[in-house]
């Protein structure tokens, strides 16, 4: 039952994101991100797990948005590593499809948080949806969810941004095109699946959270590396997966880091630009660069930054 309710919320989310004011990613470079399970510190216990539910809804929203490379959570990645270890043990059939060790995509950004307050009913109203005799709240009722979200830089482990989200059911409209037996015994007016009110409040909080995460990208420098520099061939280790498009402009250079001798922490970094380039040919994970200026100075291992628009 809990899994069914969560599935209904995820179905509703597709329409909710479509009608929300989330900007379309038009040529902006993408960052890899993973979401940790949000802890339920509100002690709310309902038909589904609010912490797991919010995590699933947020992960789905990030994937739909087109702004991020969304990676599996810690459990999924551990399972992937287990499969890699199994394939490398010699006890599994080999071949091109066997998972290879050392190929997992690292997360640049980590998202975690806490559910701090859940109020499942703020009005006492009743709704219009039932499942096998169990009534789900309706559009006449309301709910509120309070969430604290943190963004962590995976390189430093530091919290780089945080936000307090307050989601309200009924705040964001949605329309779902599924009815009756298509959802396995659900009957009533599904256009209001707003209807698990806590789930609907979570959807509203997710939209706020997604807007917050996209806003943070303005403060995070996007960086690639020159993977090959030989003759007239220059390749960067970023491609269409990261949002690179043909004609995109970049600066190339060396980065000097100022390191705290006491702690080993990077205090600051400064780039010396030696060349400019544009994307000539883009594949999924690499980009062939056309060097516009300074070709003789470009070396393998140099940093590549998106040029200012």
Phi, psi and omega in degrees: 000315180299320180294323179295315180299318178296322178298320178297320179296318180293325175297315179296327182298324180305315179285326181297317179293324181295327183265352180281164182273055178268123181293145178283140178281106180247086175085000178284141183284143188260155179241146176280141187213148174222149184247124174275156180299129178283128182284136177271093178262008178268353181059027178277134179230113181231209182283349179212162182279114185294325179293310178297320182297312181297320179300316180294318181295317181295317179300317179296319180295318178299318180296316181293330188293329182081005183266348188223158166266107189268123181258161177294160179286181185302320181295315179298318182291324175296320177296321178297319179294325176298318179294322177297315179298321179296317180294327182277351185283345183089358181266355180245155176296138180274204180117176185294334184272354179291136180295136183259140176289141176086015182249002184286142180281125178282150178272129175279325182237138176244136178241129177218172179178188184220139170273111187261340181202135175227125174239105189286341178214122178252352183234340182080011181285171179241156184247193186231042182216135179221153178226112178048046175087354179258125183274131172260147183304161186240183186290345179278347180260177181212159178215161180223139177230129177251130186224137171253126184244138178239143172247125184243133174283118185292337181286320183256340184077007182270146172286118182261345178196154176210158181207147174257121183253137176235106182263139179236135176291143179085355182285319178253127181280155174208161177222126185245132184265039178236141181218154169052232189295345179298340179247024170068056174101359179283134177223160182113194183271099183287342178303342174253039177299357163311014243220328149266108190296324177294319177299319179294321177296323177296321178300316179298318179294324178296317178300317177298317180296321179295317177300319179296315182295319178298321180298326182293337183297336179296335184260359184251117180292133177271131186221139172234186181223144174288112183271336180211131176217094182214128182061238178253019181250121180230125184233135176256146183274039174222146182215208183298331177302324180269007176091010179289136178235155179302133180094351179298142184258146182221158169246146183235140178182185177262145180248125177255125182257137174264114187251135176289117183293338181280320187248343184081003181284140175283118183274324181194165177217151181222132181258135173256111183285129179243345183202162172236153185207167172224156180285116181268320180213128187244126171249184187300314187242355180223161177224130173278124185261140169260114182282124182271319177217146173077030184302322183295339183268351184283128180234154175301137179096349178291156180276147178237127180239148175294132179289149178295138181278000000 
